Amino acid sequence: MASFQLEIVTAERIVYSEQVDLLVAPGTDGELGILPNHSPLLTTLKAGEICVEQNDERNYIAVTGGFLEVIGNKATILADTAEYADEINEERAEEAMKRAEQRVESSTSAMDLERAVAAMRRSQVRLRVARRKRTSNSTSRS
């Protein structure tokens, strides 16, 4: 099967650099599916999960926004943050989610509400990716 190069980069590190068969990314206007030889593209990403398929195996990475560029047979994601499921402390993510929910409920201005909702979305994404890993581990052990 054909593949393409995917790099996921944050300000701190290169998170991912591999040949992949499929990339699904959370575009600002909806999910984007990228296959080998995709047309050139530059778009923004929202907080969400990146799904990478390589040799019939899927991996998920939580991102909190950034940019996706596709040129030639290479896709580059410049992410605000990016975390593999096993890098996410689920307990801390749940605590962050609770704090974000409390901030949403107690917001006194539109700006406070917007920031609280953004924090809640980031927490939701991190929890969803962390739980995917736990679910896939328990399924594969059965």
C-alpha positions in Angstrom: 0.0 0.0 0.0 1.2 3.5 -0.7 2.2 5.7 2.2 3.3 9.3 2.9 5.5 11.0 5.4 3.8 12.5 8.5 5.5 14.8 10.9 3.8 16.2 14.0 5.8 18.9 15.7 5.3 21.1 18.7 7.6 24.0 20.0 9.2 21.4 22.4 9.7 18.4 20.2 9.1 16.2 17.2 6.2 14.1 18.4 5.8 11.9 15.4 7.8 11.3 12.2 6.9 8.1 10.2 5.5 6.8 6.9 1.7 6.4 7.3 -1.2 5.1 5.2 -3.9 7.5 6.5 -4.2 10.6 8.6 -7.5 11.9 10.1 -7.1 15.4 11.6 -9.6 17.7 13.4 -9.8 20.6 11.0 -11.5 23.8 12.1 -14.3 23.1 9.6 -14.5 19.4 10.2 -12.5 16.2 10.1 -9.9 15.9 7.3 -8.8 12.6 5.8 -5.4 12.6 4.2 -4.2 9.8 1.9 -1.0 9.4 -0.1 -0.7 11.9 -3.0 -3.2 14.3 -1.5 -3.7 17.7 -3.1 -1.7 20.6 -1.5 -3.4 21.9 1.6 -2.9 24.4 4.4 -5.5 24.6 7.1 -6.0 25.3 10.8 -6.7 22.5 13.3 -8.9 22.7 16.4 -8.5 20.7 19.6 -9.2 17.1 18.8 -7.7 13.7 18.1 -5.4 12.8 15.3 -5.8 9.3 14.0 -2.8 7.8 12.3 -3.1 4.5 10.4 0.0 2.6 9.6 0.1 -1.1 8.5 -3.6 -1.6 9.6 -2.8 -0.3 13.1 -4.4 2.9 14.4 -2.8 5.3 16.9 -4.4 8.4 18.4 -2.7 11.6 19.4 -4.4 14.5 21.3 -3.8 17.9 19.9 -5.0 21.3 21.1 -4.9 23.1 17.8 -2.4 24.2 15.2 -1.8 23.9 11.5 -1.8 21.1 8.9 0.2 21.5 5.7 0.2 18.9 2.9 2.8 19.3 0.1 3.8 16.6 -2.2 3.7 13.3 -0.4 4.3 14.9 3.1 2.0 16.1 5.8 3.2 18.3 8.5 1.3 19.2 11.6 2.5 22.2 13.7 0.6 21.6 16.9 0.1 23.8 20.0 0.5 20.6 22.0 0.4 16.9 21.1 0.3 13.9 23.4 0.1 10.2 22.9 -2.5 8.4 24.9 0.1 6.8 27.2 1.6 10.2 28.0 -1.7 11.4 29.4 -2.3 11.0 33.1 -6.0 10.2 33.1 -6.6 11.2 36.7 -5.0 14.6 36.2 -7.0 15.1 33.0 -10.2 14.3 34.9 -9.3 16.9 37.5 -8.6 19.5 34.8 -12.0 18.6 33.3 -13.8 19.2 36.6 -12.0 22.5 37.1 -12.9 23.6 33.6 -16.6 22.7 34.1 -16.6 24.8 37.3 -15.0 27.7 35.5 -17.7 27.4 32.8 -20.5 27.5 35.4 -18.9 30.5 37.3 -17.9 32.6 34.3 -18.7 36.3 34.8 -17.8 37.6 31.3 -17.9 36.4 27.8 -14.1 36.2 27.7 -14.0 34.1 30.9 -16.6 31.8 29.4 -14.8 31.4 26.1 -11.5 30.5 27.9 -13.3 28.1 30.2 -15.0 26.3 27.3 -11.7 26.1 25.4 -10.1 24.5 28.5 -13.0 22.1 28.8 -12.6 21.1 25.1 -8.9 20.4 25.6 -9.6 18.3 28.7 -12.3 16.4 26.8 -9.9 15.6 24.0 -7.2 14.4 26.4 -9.6 12.2 28.2 -11.0 10.7 25.0 -7.5 9.8 23.7 -6.4 8.4 27.1 -9.6 6.3 27.3 -9.1 5.0 23.8 -5.8 3.5 24.8 -7.3 1.9 27.9 -10.2 0.5 25.9 -8.0 -0.9 23.1 -5.6 -2.5 25.7 -8.5 -4.2 27.5 -10.0 -5.4 24.2 -6.7 -6.8 22.9 -6.1 -8.7 26.2 -9.5 -10.5 26.0 
